[in-house]
Amino acid sequence: FFAGCSENKTAGRPTMNMADMVVPVVVAQATQRNMPVQVTAIGNVEAYSTVTVKSRVDGEIQKAYFTEGQDIRKGDMLFSIDPRPFQAALHQSEANLARDQAQAQYAKAEAARYTQLVKSGIVSQLQYEQFTSNAAALDAAVRADQAAVENAKIQLGYCSIYSPIDGRTGSLLIHPGNLVKNNDTSLVVINKVTPIYVDFSVPEKYLAQIKLHRARGRLAVTAHPSANESDVSKGFLSFINNTVDSNTGTIELKGTFANGDRRLWPGQFVNVVLDLTVQRNATVVPSQAVQTGEKGQYIYVVKPDKTVDLRPVAVGNTLQGFTIVDKGVNPGETVVTNGQLRLFPGAKVSFKSEASSEQETSS
């Protein structure tokens, strides 16, 4: 009885032969083209130079000559500090200098007279030495007074604070009316943003290629904010760090950008692309054709009889949806780009459009 039921059930539902099953797939041609060899990374924009402005003297800030976020030039006035105490110190130093100059002039004349008198034997040698040493002492006092005058002028000059670089000012940290101390309080931070740096790190495996191609010429670097890929800034590789970070296994690089349009801003995160070279006549396939299995990467290649062959491949860089295949696929061969999950070596396939594949996926 059971045997009879089993035979009837088997007869009513014939078993499908896997070799006769046709799998619908989307295909594309492997082509040959020139492909850029690039390294991508996330970078951080850094000011070309940064200056924290501080006072060189103690005093009260009288006035700020800029507005926050203003573009300034080197030598522009930034702050003025109450100069009256330093002007008084300068006048005092100048008065001391004038007094000692007069005394030194009189002492020199006395020494000259005693020189003649000692030769004539009118005065003693001791008196002569006293006057000459006094003249020398006053001459040294004059030189000290001159140095004091110069120092007083320098201190007075520090009451006017000028920008040391071209750049853009940040927030005003100390407002007029506040007292500041020598080299103690930050007044404002100035960032130079034209040109500007972009710092980024890449895995150390690229270091040899970067050094090789940089020795042949300048390497181009492009950067764009992650939210706007069309807003690209162009620069060049200007720095390779002298050591690999042992914690992360990366090497720090730096690109320099003219940034005349101010697209890049200090502290901003950007996508960075470093162009190394161009691989001529490379075999490329759509990136979705490359699959990864237990034994590595592979591609399904459609043979003339519409059966597929599984090919292990060695791939290179990926750019704009295309991947370089260094080994395993030849130009002109047909590769499967969608539907690989149902395939096996020798499976028969039929071709369908990408649009119908998208409709099936969405449904």
C-alpha positions in Angstrom: 0.0 0.0 0.0 2.7 2.5 1.0 4.8 1.5 -2.0 1.9 2.1 -4.3 1.2 5.6 -2.9 4.9 6.5 -3.2 5.0 5.5 -6.8 1.8 7.5 -7.6 3.2 10.6 -5.9 6.5 10.3 -7.7 4.7 9.8 -11.0 2.6 12.9 -10.4 5.5 15.2 -9.6 8.5 14.6 -11.9 11.9 15.6 -10.7 13.5 18.6 -12.4 17.0 18.0 -13.8 19.3 20.9 -12.7 21.2 20.6 -16.0 18.0 21.6 -17.9 17.3 24.6 -15.7 17.9 28.0 -17.4 18.9 30.9 -15.1 18.0 34.4 -16.2 21.0 36.8 -15.7 22.2 40.2 -16.6 25.5 40.3 -18.5 28.0 42.8 -19.7 31.1 42.8 -21.9 34.7 42.9 -20.5 36.3 45.9 -22.2 39.8 47.4 -22.5 40.5 51.0 -21.6 43.0 53.2 -19.8 42.2 53.3 -16.1 43.6 55.7 -13.5 45.3 54.0 -10.5 44.1 55.8 -7.4 44.1 55.6 -3.7 41.1 57.0 -1.7 40.9 58.1 1.9 39.1 60.4 4.3 41.0 63.6 5.0 40.9 66.5 7.4 41.5 70.1 6.2 44.2 71.9 8.1 45.2 75.6 7.9 48.4 76.3 6.0 49.6 78.2 9.1 48.1 79.2 12.4 49.1 82.1 14.6 47.8 82.7 18.1 48.2 86.4 18.8 49.4 87.4 22.3 50.6 90.6 23.9 54.3 91.1 24.4 53.7 93.7 27.2 51.4 94.2 30.2 48.7 96.8 29.7 45.1 97.7 28.9 43.7 96.9 25.4 42.5 100.2 23.9 41.0 99.1 20.6 40.6 96.2 18.2 41.0 97.2 14.5 39.3 94.2 12.9 36.0 92.3 13.0 35.6 88.6 13.8 36.0 86.4 10.7 37.7 89.2 8.7 40.3 88.5 6.0 43.5 90.5 6.8 46.9 91.0 5.3 50.3 90.7 6.9 51.1 94.0 8.7 47.5 95.0 9.3 46.9 96.6 12.7 45.1 94.3 15.1 45.2 95.8 18.6 46.5 98.8 20.4 47.6 98.7 24.1 47.7 101.8 26.3 51.1 103.3 25.4 51.5 106.0 28.1 53.5 104.0 30.6 55.9 103.0 27.9 56.2 106.5 26.5 57.1 107.7 29.9 59.8 105.0 30.2 61.2 106.0 26.9 61.4 109.7 27.9 63.2 108.7 31.1 65.7 106.6 29.2 66.3 109.4 26.7 66.8 111.9 29.6 69.3 109.5 31.3 71.1 109.2 28.0 71.4 113.0 27.5 72.7 113.4 31.1 75.4 110.8 30.7 76.4 112.0 27.3 77.0 115.5 28.7 79.0 114.0 31.6 80.9 111.8 29.3 81.8 114.7 27.0 83.1 116.7 30.0 85.1 113.7 31.3 86.7 113.2 27.9 87.8 116.8 27.8 89.2 116.5 31.4 91.1 113.4 30.5 92.6 115.1 27.4 93.8 118.0 29.5 95.3 115.7 32.2 97.1 113.8 29.4 99.1 117.0 28.6 99.6 117.8 32.3 101.0 114.4 33.2 103.4 114.6 30.3 104.6 118.0 31.6 104.9 116.5 35.1 102.4 119.0 36.6 100.0 116.3 37.9 100.7 112.9 39.2 100.1 109.7 37.3 97.4 108.7 39.9 95.3 111.8 39.1 95.7 111.2 35.4 94.4 107.6 35.8 91.5 108.7 37.9 90.2 111.1 35.1 90.8 108.7 32.3 89.0 105.9 34.1 86.1 108.2 34.9 85.8 109.1 31.2 85.8 105.5 30.3 83.1 104.7 32.9 80.9 107.5 31.6 81.4 106.3 28.0 80.2 102.9 29.0 77.2 104.5 30.8 76.3 106.2 27.6 76.3 102.9 25.7 74.1 101.4 28.4 71.7 104.4 28.2 71.5 103.9 24.4 70.6 100.3 24.9 67.9 101.3 27.4 66.5 103.8 24.9 66.3 101.1 22.2 64.6 98.7 24.6 62.1 101.4 25.6 61.3 101.9 21.9 60.8 98.2 21.4 58.5 98.0 24.4 56.5 101.0 23.1 56.3 99.3 19.7 54.7 96.3 21.3 51.8 98.5 22.2 50.7 98.2 18.5 50.0 94.6 17.5 50.1 93.8 13.8 49.2 90.6 11.9 52.3 88.5 11.2 50.6 86.6 8.3 47.9 86.8 5.7 44.8 85.0 6.9 41.4 85.1 8.4 40.7 86.0 12.0 38.7 83.9 14.4 36.7 84.9 17.4 37.8 87.9 19.5 39.0 86.3 22.7 39.8 89.5 24.7 37.7 92.7 24.2 39.0 96.3 24.6 39.2 97.5 28.2 40.6 94.3 29.5 44.1 94.0 31.0 46.5 91.6 29.4 49.9 90.2 30.5 53.0 89.6 28.6 52.7 86.3 26.6 49.9 85.1 28.8 46.5 85.8 27.2 45.5 84.8 23.7 43.8 87.7 21.9 42.8 86.1 18.6 43.7 83.1 16.4 44.6 83.7 12.7 44.4 80.9 10.1 45.9 81.1 6.7 43.5 79.3 4.4 45.0 80.2 0.9 46.7 77.9 0.3 45.5 75.1 2.6 46.5 71.6 3.6 44.5 68.3 3.6 45.9 65.6 5.9 45.0 62.0 5.2 46.3 58.5 5.9 46.5 55.4 3.6 47.5 51.8 4.3 51.2 51.2 4.3 50.9 48.7 1.4 50.6 51.7 -0.9 53.8 53.4 0.4 56.1 51.8 -2.2 53.8 52.8 -5.1 53.5 56.3 -3.8 57.2 56.8 -3.4 57.9 55.3 -6.9 55.4 57.4 -8.7 56.2 60.6 -6.8 59.9 60.2 -7.8 58.7 60.5 -11.4 56.8 63.7 -10.9 54.2 65.6 -8.9 51.1 63.5 -7.9 47.7 65.0 -8.2 45.3 65.0 -5.2 41.6 65.9 -5.3 39.3 66.6 -2.4 35.6 67.1 -2.1 33.1 67.2 0.8 31.2 64.0 1.3 27.9 65.7 0.7 28.9 67.1 -2.7 31.0 65.0 -5.0 30.9 67.5 -7.9 32.5 70.2 -5.8 36.1 69.1 -6.3 39.2 70.9 -5.3 42.5 70.0 -7.0 45.9 70.0 -5.4 49.2 68.0 -5.2 50.9 65.7 -2.8 53.3 67.8 -0.7 54.3 65.6 2.3 54.9 62.0 3.2 55.5 61.4 6.9 58.9 59.9 7.9 57.3 56.9 9.8 54.5 54.5 9.5 52.0 54.5 12.4 52.6 51.1 14.1 49.2 51.2 15.8 47.1 51.7 12.6 49.5 50.5 9.9 49.0 53.7 7.9 51.2 56.4 6.6 50.3 60.0 6.9 50.2 62.2 3.8 49.4 65.8 3.1 48.1 67.6 0.1 48.5 71.3 -0.7 45.5 73.1 -2.3 45.5 76.7 -3.7 41.9 77.1 -2.3 41.4 80.4 -4.0 37.6 79.8 -4.0 37.6 78.9 -0.3 35.9 75.6 -0.8 38.0 73.9 1.8 37.8 75.1 5.4 40.0 74.2 8.4 38.6 71.3 10.4 36.4 70.0 7.6 36.3 66.3 6.6 36.6 65.6 2.9 37.0 62.6 0.6 40.5 62.5 -0.9 41.6 60.8 -4.1 45.4 60.4 -4.8 46.2 59.7 -8.4 49.3 57.5 -8.8 49.4 56.6 -12.5 47.3 55.5 -15.5 47.1 51.7 -16.3 47.1 51.5 -20.1 44.8 49.0 -22.0 43.5 47.5 -18.8 40.8 44.8 -18.9 37.8 46.2 -16.9 34.4 44.7 -15.9 31.5 46.2 -14.0 32.3 46.0 -10.3 29.1 43.9 -9.5 30.5 41.1 -11.7 33.2 40.4 -9.2 32.1 38.0 -6.4 34.0 36.8 -3.3 34.0 33.1 -2.3 35.9 30.9 0.1 38.8 30.6 -2.3 38.9 34.3 -3.2 37.4 36.5 -5.9 35.8 35.0 -9.0 33.6 36.0 -12.0 31.1 34.0 -14.0 31.9 34.1 -17.7 29.3 33.2 -20.3 30.6 30.8 -23.0 29.3 30.8 -26.6 26.9 27.9 -25.8 25.3 30.1 -23.1 26.7 28.1 -20.2 28.8 29.7 -17.5 32.3 29.1 -16.4 33.5 30.1 -12.9 36.9 32.0 -13.3 39.1 32.8 -10.3 40.4 36.4 -11.0 43.0 38.8 -9.7 41.6 42.3 -9.5 43.1 45.7 -9.2 41.6 49.2 -8.5 38.0 50.1 -8.7 36.9 53.4 -10.2 33.4 54.7 -11.0 31.7 51.3 -10.9 34.4 49.5 -12.9 37.1 47.1 -11.6 40.4 46.2 -13.3 40.9 42.5 -13.8 44.6 41.7 -14.0 44.1 38.0 -14.6 41.2 35.6 -15.4 39.1 37.5 -17.9 40.0 38.6 -21.5 38.6 41.7 -23.3 35.4 40.9 -25.2 34.2 38.1 -23.0 30.7 38.2 -21.5 30.5 38.3 -17.7 27.5 38.0 -15.4 26.7 41.1 -13.4 23.4 40.0 -11.8 21.9 36.7 -10.9 25.1 34.9 -9.7 23.4 33.4 -6.6 21.6 30.8 -8.7 24.6 29.9 -10.9 27.0 27.0 -10.8 29.7 26.0 -13.2 28.1 24.7 -16.4 24.7 26.2 -15.7 22.7 27.4 -18.7 21.6 31.1 -18.7 19.3 33.4 -20.6 19.9 37.1 -20.8 17.6 39.8 -19.3 17.8 43.5 -19.1 19.0 45.4 -16.1 15.7 47.2 -15.8 13.7 43.9 -15.5 16.2 42.7 -12.9 15.7 45.9 -10.8 11.9 45.4 -11.0 12.2 41.8 -9.7 14.4 42.9 -6.9 12.0 45.7 -5.8 9.0 43.4 -5.9 
